Amino acid sequence: MFVPLLPREREGIRLSSLAPQSNPLPAMKPHPCLCFTNFLFLLTLSSLFTSQAYALRSPFHPQDLLPLLPRQVSWPLLNSLRSAVDLLPSFVGAASSSNRTLKWKGACFYENNAWMEFHNKSGGEFGGGTLHIKVSKPHSWTCMDLYVFATPYRVTWDYYFLSREHTLEFKEWEGKAELEYVKNKGVSIFLMEAGMIGTLQALWDVFPLFTNTGWGESSNIGFLKKHMGASFEQRPQPWVTSNISIDDIHSGDFLAISKIRGRWGGFETLEKWVSGAYAGHTAVCLKDSEGKLWIGESGHENDKGEDIVAILPWEEWWEFELTKDDSNPHIALLPLHPDIRAKFNETAAWEYARSMDGKPYGYHNMIFSWIDTINGNYPPPLDAHLVASVMTVWNHIQPDYAANMWNEALNKRLGTQNLSLPEILVETEKVGSSFDQLLTIPEQDDWLYSDGKSTSCVAFILEMYKEAGLFDPIASSIQVTEFTIKDAYMLKFFENNSSRLPKWCNDGDSVKLPYCQIRGKYRMELPAFNTLDPYLHMNERCPSLPPKYARPKNC
């Protein structure tokens, strides 16, 4: 005979009790799928035995029980309700003291309150605190709310399925800085709006984005269709241009690349979604004095597995894209306009390219080309609070990686040196600014990082254009490290007369693109291609919200 668990006994099996809540992230949690499967089974059964106690509440919500159905029934239904974006938590607020109670509506519980109580139960120098979370009015018995809690010094999580007051203990603050931060700014609270079931389903949706399979490719295509409105119209075969003549390719011609499967395919899909770019990687053509064609690329993987700036012979680069790149790259050649080509200083371009050859890829400023505004660059439910929390997570998991990705860049924006991420967040508040404002400060092309100048794939090309004179006479007022890939192909630098395109360009395709697609099953789209003349402080204050990615004039 099954005996239903009493509320306090059910509370005892929650996942958070298996790992210390107040510890920083390194503590390993049990596998969520296994724990939750058992938990949901017990919760569903116990709810059947306690229905009389909750007569006024809906006994269950169909969506909460979908995973219990056969997979061929449940997953298509969940797919129609959830997507990979549901992995992203939304910021509901920050709890700082008992005098300032935070209120919000959850995905399961419609009335929620939180407040912070400071204490010194540990007897330490700075004491600790208890976060009180009171949840009530669930929409069904079987639902629950999943939360992430963060300060600059720690990240933890918990979930709630009982209507009552819950607590989250912070046994001891990391130091005075964390204590003062929580007193002034509070503990940030993020809601996983999809709930536990939706979050697990979203994980199922995200996983294939990064797999090198047909499933992964179709998942990436589906994501971009749904969230960006991309069409992915199939081209007639052959999908590779075999009769390319390098005599028709010139220094400065731009290569737009879109990868749709594997590790890079998944990364590019998310990059496209947040930036509005319909390509995820770029390279540039260069010819030497003997007419030999070379490809300059920031993001080439060397023999050590490092991503670097490289200058490669065309034959080597093209052979790799045809035979070794397993991300199914789609590639378009964007020839420069003859008037722009006439301005292109090939000597200066080569001098710049050689100075960067072998340098590390520009991870330092990669995310800052995307974030220009306080709230106009984050697809919901992304926001600056979530960005800070993700940074905090990575700061615990891979501190060296975090330092390379953003710590140096944030220090430059703050006018400081060698501060860690927690110290940066605290210092930002001290100077009367905020983290969302800090992220919007434009990158400067002349900033030097610990490993030299930092250029992403597109910044490397545009810096070359800058050195070659294409942004004159306003080059000093252009920071190309603020440009996304979309910003680059929107520049009015490229051929606008299809009759001047090479004869082999789009040969066999009934749709004549204004550029030359040389590889790929699907027709490459580049919305707003070749439409913007350079202007002062270009792309330093541009929003980029999907699905339209509208931008005001001269942003």
C-alpha positions as CSV (number, residue, x, y, z in Angstrom):
1,M,0.0,0.0,0.0
2,F,1.3,3.5,-1.0
3,V,1.4,6.0,1.9
4,P,1.4,9.6,0.6
5,L,4.2,11.8,1.8
6,L,3.2,14.5,4.3
7,P,4.2,18.0,3.3
8,R,7.3,18.2,5.5
9,E,8.5,14.8,4.3
10,R,8.0,15.8,0.7
11,E,10.0,19.0,1.4
12,G,12.8,16.8,2.6
13,I,13.4,15.3,-0.8
14,R,14.0,18.5,-2.7
15,L,17.2,18.6,-4.7
16,S,18.6,21.6,-2.9
17,S,18.9,19.5,0.3
18,L,21.4,17.3,-1.4
19,A,23.9,20.1,-1.9
20,P,24.7,23.1,0.3
21,Q,22.6,26.1,-1.0
22,S,25.0,28.8,0.0
23,N,28.1,27.3,-1.4
24,P,29.5,28.7,-4.7
25,L,28.8,26.7,-7.8
26,P,31.6,24.1,-7.7
27,A,29.5,21.7,-5.6
28,M,28.1,19.0,-7.9
29,K,24.4,18.4,-7.9
30,P,22.8,15.1,-8.7
31,H,21.7,14.6,-12.3
32,P,18.5,16.6,-12.6
33,C,16.7,14.3,-15.0
34,L,17.0,11.3,-12.7
35,C,16.1,13.1,-9.6
36,F,13.2,14.9,-11.2
37,T,11.7,11.8,-12.8
38,N,11.5,10.1,-9.4
39,F,10.3,13.3,-7.8
40,L,7.5,13.9,-10.3
41,F,6.3,10.3,-10.0
42,L,6.0,10.6,-6.2
43,L,4.4,14.0,-6.4
44,T,1.9,12.9,-9.0
45,L,0.9,9.9,-6.9
46,S,0.7,11.8,-3.6
47,S,-1.5,14.4,-5.2
48,L,-4.0,11.7,-6.1
49,F,-4.3,10.8,-2.4
50,T,-4.6,14.3,-1.1
51,S,-7.2,15.7,-3.6
52,Q,-9.8,16.4,-0.9
53,A,-7.4,18.8,0.9
54,Y,-7.2,20.9,-2.2
55,A,-10.7,20.8,-3.5
56,L,-10.8,24.4,-4.8
57,R,-7.6,24.0,-6.8
58,S,-7.2,22.4,-10.2
59,P,-5.9,18.9,-9.5
60,F,-3.3,19.1,-12.3
61,H,-2.3,21.1,-15.3
62,P,-2.1,18.9,-18.5
63,Q,1.2,20.4,-19.4
64,D,2.7,19.4,-16.1
65,L,2.0,15.7,-16.9
66,L,2.9,15.6,-20.5
67,P,6.3,13.9,-19.9
68,L,4.5,10.9,-18.3
69,L,2.9,10.1,-21.6
70,P,4.6,8.0,-24.3
71,R,7.4,10.0,-25.9
72,Q,5.8,9.9,-29.4
73,V,2.8,11.7,-27.8
74,S,4.4,14.0,-25.2
75,W,7.4,15.5,-27.0
76,P,5.6,16.9,-30.1
77,L,3.2,18.6,-27.7
78,L,6.0,20.0,-25.5
79,N,7.9,21.1,-28.6
80,S,4.9,23.2,-29.6
81,L,4.8,24.8,-26.2
82,R,8.5,25.2,-25.4
83,S,11.7,26.1,-27.2
84,A,15.4,26.4,-26.5
85,V,14.9,30.0,-25.3
86,D,13.0,28.7,-22.3
87,L,16.4,27.8,-20.8
88,L,16.9,31.5,-20.1
89,P,15.8,32.6,-16.6
90,S,14.1,36.0,-16.2
91,F,15.1,38.5,-13.6
92,V,12.2,39.1,-11.1
93,G,14.1,41.5,-8.8
94,A,16.6,41.6,-5.9
95,A,15.9,41.1,-2.2
96,S,18.0,43.2,0.1
97,S,16.2,43.7,3.5
98,S,13.1,43.0,5.4
99,N,12.1,46.6,5.0
100,R,11.9,46.2,1.2
101,T,9.8,43.2,0.3
102,L,10.0,42.1,-3.3
103,K,6.8,40.9,-5.0
104,W,6.3,39.1,-8.3
105,K,4.2,36.5,-10.2
106,G,5.7,33.2,-10.9
107,A,5.1,30.5,-13.5
108,C,3.4,28.2,-11.0
109,F,2.8,30.3,-7.9
110,Y,1.0,33.6,-8.8
111,E,1.8,35.4,-5.5
112,N,5.4,35.5,-4.3
113,N,7.3,37.7,-1.7
114,A,10.9,37.7,-0.8
115,W,13.0,39.6,1.8
116,M,16.5,39.3,3.3
117,E,17.2,38.8,7.0
118,F,20.8,39.5,8.1
119,H,22.3,37.6,11.0
120,N,25.5,36.3,12.5
121,K,24.7,32.7,13.3
122,S,28.2,31.6,12.1
123,G,29.9,33.9,14.5
124,G,32.2,35.2,11.7
125,E,33.4,38.7,11.0
126,F,30.7,39.5,8.5
127,G,27.9,37.2,9.4
128,G,25.4,35.7,7.0
129,G,21.8,36.0,6.0
130,T,18.5,34.2,5.4
131,L,16.5,34.8,2.2
132,H,12.8,34.3,2.9
133,I,10.6,33.3,0.0
134,K,6.9,33.0,0.5
135,V,5.0,31.4,-2.4
136,S,1.2,31.0,-2.7
137,K,-1.7,30.6,-5.1
138,P,-0.3,27.8,-7.5
139,H,-2.3,27.3,-10.6
140,S,-2.3,23.5,-10.1
141,W,-1.1,20.8,-7.6
142,T,1.6,19.4,-9.9
143,C,3.4,22.6,-10.9
144,M,6.5,24.1,-9.3
145,D,8.7,27.1,-9.7
146,L,12.5,26.8,-10.3
147,Y,14.7,29.7,-9.3
148,V,18.4,30.8,-9.6
149,F,19.8,33.1,-6.9
150,A,23.0,35.1,-7.4
151,T,25.4,37.6,-6.0
152,P,28.7,38.6,-7.6
153,Y,30.3,36.0,-5.4
154,R,28.0,32.9,-5.7
155,V,25.2,31.3,-7.6
156,T,22.8,28.7,-6.4
157,W,19.3,27.4,-7.2
158,D,16.2,25.9,-5.6
159,Y,12.6,24.9,-6.5
160,Y,9.3,25.2,-4.7
161,F,6.1,23.2,-4.9
162,L,4.5,23.8,-1.6
163,S,2.5,27.0,-0.7
164,R,4.3,28.3,2.3
165,E,7.4,30.3,3.4
166,H,10.7,28.8,2.3
167,T,14.2,29.9,3.3
168,L,17.6,30.0,1.6
169,E,20.6,30.2,4.0
170,F,23.7,32.2,3.3
171,K,25.8,30.9,6.3
172,E,28.6,33.4,5.9
173,W,29.3,36.2,3.4
174,E,32.5,35.9,1.4
175,G,33.7,39.2,2.9
176,K,32.8,42.8,3.5
177,A,32.3,43.5,-0.2
178,E,29.6,40.8,-0.6
179,L,27.9,41.9,2.6
180,E,27.8,45.6,1.5
181,Y,26.7,44.5,-2.0
182,V,23.7,42.5,-0.7
183,K,22.7,45.2,1.7
184,N,22.7,47.8,-1.1
185,K,21.7,45.8,-4.2
186,G,20.3,42.5,-2.8
187,V,20.4,38.9,-3.9
188,S,19.3,38.7,-7.5
189,I,16.4,36.3,-8.1
190,F,15.8,34.7,-11.5
191,L,12.7,32.6,-12.4
192,M,12.9,29.7,-14.9
193,E,9.6,30.7,-16.5
194,A,9.3,27.3,-18.2
195,G,9.3,25.5,-14.8
196,M,11.2,22.3,-14.2
197,I,9.5,20.4,-17.0
198,G,9.8,23.2,-19.5
199,T,13.5,23.7,-18.5
200,L,14.3,20.0,-19.1
201,Q,12.4,20.2,-22.4
202,A,14.4,23.3,-23.4
203,L,17.6,21.5,-22.5
204,W,16.4,18.8,-24.9
205,D,15.9,21.5,-27.6
206,V,19.3,23.2,-27.0
207,F,21.4,20.0,-26.9
208,P,21.0,19.2,-30.6
209,L,22.0,22.7,-31.7
210,F,25.6,21.7,-30.9
211,T,25.5,18.1,-32.2
212,N,27.2,17.3,-35.5
213,T,24.2,15.4,-36.9
214,G,21.4,15.9,-39.2
215,W,19.2,16.3,-36.1
216,G,21.5,19.1,-35.0
217,E,21.4,20.8,-38.4
218,S,17.6,20.7,-38.6
219,S,17.4,22.0,-35.0
220,N,19.6,25.0,-35.9
221,I,17.5,25.7,-39.0
222,G,14.3,25.4,-37.0
223,F,15.6,27.8,-34.3
224,L,16.6,30.4,-36.8
225,K,13.3,30.1,-38.7
226,K,11.3,30.4,-35.5
227,H,13.2,33.2,-33.7
228,M,14.6,35.2,-36.6
229,G,12.2,34.5,-39.5
230,A,15.0,33.0,-41.7
231,S,13.6,31.2,-44.7
232,F,16.4,28.6,-45.7
233,E,15.2,28.2,-49.3
234,Q,17.0,25.3,-51.0
235,R,19.2,26.1,-53.9
236,P,19.4,23.9,-57.0
237,Q,22.5,21.7,-57.2
238,P,25.4,21.9,-57.5
239,W,25.8,23.4,-54.0
240,V,29.5,24.2,-54.5
241,T,30.8,26.5,-57.2
242,S,33.5,24.5,-58.9
243,N,34.6,26.9,-61.6
244,I,35.8,29.8,-59.4
245,S,38.4,31.9,-61.1
246,I,40.7,33.6,-58.7
247,D,41.3,36.3,-61.3
248,D,37.9,37.6,-60.4
249,I,38.6,37.8,-56.7
250,H,40.4,40.9,-55.3
251,S,42.0,42.2,-52.2
252,G,39.4,43.3,-49.7
253,D,36.6,41.1,-51.0
254,F,34.6,39.9,-48.0
255,L,33.6,36.3,-47.2
256,A,30.4,35.8,-45.2
257,I,30.1,32.3,-43.6
258,S,27.2,30.6,-41.9
259,K,27.7,27.3,-40.1
260,I,24.6,25.3,-39.2
261,R,25.7,22.2,-37.3
262,G,28.2,21.0,-34.7
263,R,29.8,23.1,-32.0
264,W,30.3,26.1,-34.1
265,G,26.9,25.8,-35.7
266,G,25.2,26.0,-32.3
267,F,27.3,28.9,-31.2
268,E,26.6,30.8,-34.4
269,T,22.9,30.2,-34.1
270,L,22.8,31.9,-30.7
271,E,25.1,34.6,-31.9
272,K,22.8,35.3,-34.9
273,W,19.7,35.4,-32.7
274,V,21.1,38.0,-30.3
275,S,22.8,40.2,-33.0
276,G,20.5,39.9,-36.0
277,A,23.3,38.7,-38.3
278,Y,22.5,36.1,-40.9
279,A,26.1,35.0,-41.0
280,G,28.2,33.8,-38.0
281,H,31.8,34.0,-39.3
282,T,33.8,36.0,-41.8
283,A,37.1,36.1,-43.7
284,V,38.7,38.4,-46.2
285,C,40.6,38.1,-49.4
286,L,44.1,39.4,-50.1
287,K,46.3,39.2,-53.1
288,D,50.1,39.6,-53.0
289,S,52.3,41.3,-55.5
290,E,52.5,38.1,-57.6
291,G,48.8,37.7,-57.8
292,K,48.5,34.8,-55.4
293,L,45.3,34.8,-53.4
294,W,45.3,34.5,-49.6
295,I,42.6,34.4,-47.0
296,G,42.8,36.4,-43.8
297,E,40.8,34.9,-40.9
298,S,40.5,35.6,-37.2
299,G,39.2,32.4,-35.6
300,H,41.3,29.8,-37.5
301,E,42.1,26.8,-35.3
302,N,45.8,25.9,-35.3
303,D,47.4,22.6,-34.6
304,K,47.3,23.2,-30.9
305,G,43.5,23.8,-30.9
306,E,43.9,27.5,-30.4
307,D,41.8,30.1,-32.3
308,I,44.1,32.6,-33.9
309,V,44.4,35.2,-36.7
310,A,45.9,33.4,-39.7
311,I,46.8,34.3,-43.3
312,L,46.3,31.2,-45.4
313,P,46.7,30.3,-49.1
314,W,43.3,30.3,-50.9
315,E,43.8,26.7,-51.9
316,E,44.4,25.5,-48.4
317,W,41.5,27.5,-46.9
318,W,39.0,26.4,-49.7
319,E,40.1,22.8,-49.4
320,F,39.4,22.8,-45.7
321,E,36.0,24.3,-46.2
322,L,35.1,21.7,-48.9
323,T,36.4,18.6,-47.2
324,K,37.2,19.1,-43.5
325,D,34.8,21.6,-42.1
326,D,32.0,19.4,-40.7
327,S,29.8,22.4,-39.7
328,N,28.2,22.4,-43.2
329,P,29.4,26.0,-43.9
330,H,27.5,28.2,-46.3
331,I,29.8,30.7,-47.9
332,A,29.2,33.9,-49.9
333,L,31.7,36.1,-51.6
334,L,30.9,39.8,-51.3
335,P,33.1,41.7,-53.9
336,L,34.0,45.3,-53.2
337,H,32.5,48.0,-55.4
338,P,35.0,49.2,-58.0
339,D,35.1,52.7,-56.4
340,I,35.7,51.3,-53.0
341,R,38.4,48.9,-54.4
342,A,40.1,51.9,-55.9
343,K,40.5,53.4,-52.5
344,F,41.7,50.1,-50.9
345,N,45.4,50.6,-49.9
346,E,46.7,47.0,-50.5
347,T,50.1,47.8,-49.0
348,A,48.6,49.1,-45.7
349,A,46.2,46.1,-45.6
350,W,49.0,43.6,-45.9
351,E,51.0,45.5,-43.3
352,Y,48.1,45.2,-40.9
353,A,47.4,41.6,-41.7
354,R,51.1,40.6,-41.1
355,S,51.1,42.5,-37.8
356,M,48.1,40.4,-36.6
357,D,49.2,37.0,-38.0
358,G,49.3,34.4,-35.2
359,K,47.7,36.7,-32.6
360,P,44.9,35.2,-30.5
361,Y,41.3,35.5,-31.6
362,G,39.5,38.5,-30.1
363,Y,37.6,37.0,-27.2
364,H,38.1,40.0,-25.1
365,N,35.6,42.2,-26.9
366,M,33.5,39.7,-28.7
367,I,30.3,40.3,-26.7
368,F,30.6,44.0,-26.5
369,S,30.0,44.5,-30.3
370,W,26.5,43.2,-29.6
371,I,25.6,45.2,-26.5
372,D,25.1,48.9,-27.3
373,T,22.1,49.9,-25.2
374,I,20.8,49.3,-21.7
375,N,17.7,47.4,-22.8
376,G,17.6,47.3,-26.6
377,N,19.9,44.4,-27.3
378,Y,18.6,41.6,-25.1
379,P,16.0,39.2,-26.6
380,P,13.5,38.4,-23.8
381,P,14.1,37.1,-21.2
382,L,17.8,38.1,-21.5
383,D,18.9,41.3,-19.7
384,A,22.0,42.7,-18.0
385,H,21.2,41.0,-14.7
386,L,21.3,37.6,-16.5
387,V,24.5,38.5,-18.3
388,A,26.1,39.4,-14.9
389,S,24.9,36.1,-13.4
390,V,26.1,34.0,-16.4
391,M,29.5,35.8,-16.0
392,T,29.5,34.9,-12.3
393,V,28.8,31.3,-13.0
394,W,31.7,31.1,-15.5
395,N,33.9,33.0,-13.1
396,H,33.5,30.1,-10.7
397,I,33.7,27.3,-13.2
398,Q,36.5,28.6,-15.5
399,P,38.1,31.7,-14.0
400,D,40.8,31.9,-16.6
401,Y,38.3,31.7,-19.4
402,A,36.1,34.4,-17.7
403,A,39.1,36.7,-17.3
404,N,39.9,36.3,-21.0
405,M,36.3,36.8,-22.2
406,W,35.3,39.9,-20.2
407,N,37.3,40.8,-17.1
408,E,40.0,42.8,-18.9
409,A,37.4,44.6,-21.1
410,L,35.3,45.5,-18.1
411,N,38.3,46.8,-16.3
412,K,39.1,49.1,-19.2
413,R,35.5,50.4,-19.2
414,L,35.7,51.1,-15.5
415,G,39.2,52.6,-15.6
416,T,40.6,50.0,-13.3
417,Q,43.2,47.2,-13.6
418,N,43.2,43.5,-12.6
419,L,39.9,43.6,-10.7
420,S,38.1,40.3,-10.6
421,L,34.4,40.1,-11.7
422,P,33.0,40.4,-8.2
423,E,35.3,43.4,-7.5
424,I,34.2,44.9,-10.8
425,L,30.5,44.6,-9.9
426,V,31.1,46.2,-6.5
427,E,33.3,49.0,-7.8
428,T,30.7,49.8,-10.5
429,E,28.1,50.5,-7.8
430,K,30.7,52.5,-5.7
431,V,31.2,54.9,-8.6
432,G,27.5,55.5,-9.0
433,S,27.1,53.5,-12.2
434,S,25.4,50.2,-13.0
435,F,26.5,47.0,-14.7
436,D,24.0,47.5,-17.6
437,Q,25.6,51.0,-18.2
438,L,29.1,49.5,-18.0
439,L,28.3,47.0,-20.7
440,T,27.3,49.7,-23.2
441,I,30.5,51.7,-23.1
442,P,31.9,51.5,-26.6
443,E,35.0,49.4,-27.2
444,Q,38.0,51.4,-28.4
445,D,40.1,50.0,-31.4
446,D,43.4,51.1,-29.8
447,W,42.8,49.3,-26.5
448,L,45.7,46.8,-25.9
449,Y,45.0,43.7,-23.9
450,S,47.4,41.4,-22.1
451,D,47.9,39.5,-25.4
452,G,47.8,42.5,-27.7
453,K,45.0,43.9,-29.8
454,S,41.8,42.0,-29.7
455,T,39.9,41.4,-32.9
456,S,37.0,39.1,-33.6
457,C,36.5,37.7,-37.1
458,V,34.7,40.7,-38.3
459,A,36.7,43.3,-36.3
460,F,39.9,41.9,-38.0
461,I,38.5,42.6,-41.4
462,L,37.1,46.0,-40.6
463,E,40.3,47.1,-38.9
464,M,42.0,46.1,-42.2
465,Y,39.5,48.2,-44.1
466,K,40.2,51.1,-41.7
467,E,44.0,50.8,-42.2
468,A,43.4,50.5,-46.0
469,G,41.5,53.9,-46.0
470,L,38.0,52.7,-46.6
471,F,36.6,54.7,-43.6
472,D,38.4,57.9,-44.5
473,P,38.0,60.8,-43.7
474,I,36.1,59.8,-40.5
475,A,38.2,56.8,-39.6
476,S,39.2,58.3,-36.2
477,S,35.5,58.4,-35.2
478,I,34.8,54.8,-36.2
479,Q,35.4,52.0,-33.7
480,V,35.2,48.8,-35.7
481,T,35.2,46.6,-32.6
482,E,31.7,47.9,-32.1
483,F,30.5,46.3,-35.4
484,T,28.7,43.0,-35.6
485,I,28.8,40.8,-38.7
486,K,25.4,42.3,-39.7
487,D,26.8,45.8,-39.3
488,A,29.7,44.8,-41.6
489,Y,27.7,43.5,-44.5
490,M,25.3,46.4,-44.3
491,L,28.2,48.8,-45.1
492,K,27.8,50.4,-48.6
493,F,31.1,49.0,-49.7
494,F,30.1,46.2,-52.0
495,E,29.2,45.7,-55.6
496,N,25.7,46.9,-56.5
497,N,25.6,46.1,-60.2
498,S,25.0,42.4,-60.8
499,S,26.3,42.7,-64.4
500,R,29.8,43.3,-62.9
501,L,29.7,40.1,-60.8
502,P,31.9,37.2,-62.1
503,K,30.2,35.0,-64.7
504,W,30.4,32.0,-62.4
505,C,28.6,33.9,-59.7
506,N,25.4,32.0,-58.7
507,D,25.7,30.0,-61.9
508,G,22.8,27.6,-62.2
509,D,20.6,29.4,-59.6
510,S,17.4,30.9,-60.8
511,V,17.5,33.5,-58.0
512,K,20.3,35.9,-58.7
513,L,21.7,37.2,-55.4
514,P,23.5,40.5,-55.3
515,Y,26.6,38.6,-54.1
516,C,28.2,35.2,-55.0
517,Q,27.2,32.2,-52.9
518,I,29.9,29.6,-53.5
519,R,28.9,26.9,-51.1
520,G,25.8,25.7,-49.3
521,K,22.5,23.8,-49.8
522,Y,20.4,26.8,-48.7
523,R,20.3,30.2,-50.2
524,M,22.1,32.7,-48.0
525,E,20.1,35.7,-46.8
526,L,21.8,39.0,-45.8
527,P,19.0,41.5,-45.0
528,A,19.8,45.1,-45.5
529,F,23.0,44.1,-47.4
530,N,25.0,47.1,-48.8
531,T,22.7,49.8,-47.6
532,L,24.6,52.1,-45.1
533,D,27.3,54.7,-45.7
534,P,29.7,55.1,-42.8
535,Y,28.9,57.8,-40.3
536,L,30.5,59.2,-37.1
537,H,30.4,56.9,-34.1
538,M,28.7,54.2,-36.2
539,N,27.0,51.3,-34.4
540,E,27.8,52.5,-30.9
541,R,24.2,52.9,-29.8
542,C,22.1,50.5,-31.9
543,P,19.3,48.2,-30.6
544,S,19.0,44.7,-32.0
545,L,15.8,43.1,-30.8
546,P,14.3,40.1,-32.8
547,P,12.5,39.4,-34.9
548,K,12.7,42.7,-36.9
549,Y,16.0,44.0,-35.5
550,A,14.9,47.5,-36.2
551,R,17.6,50.2,-35.8
552,P,17.2,54.0,-35.7
553,K,19.0,56.2,-38.2
554,N,22.7,56.9,-37.3
555,C,22.6,54.9,-34.1
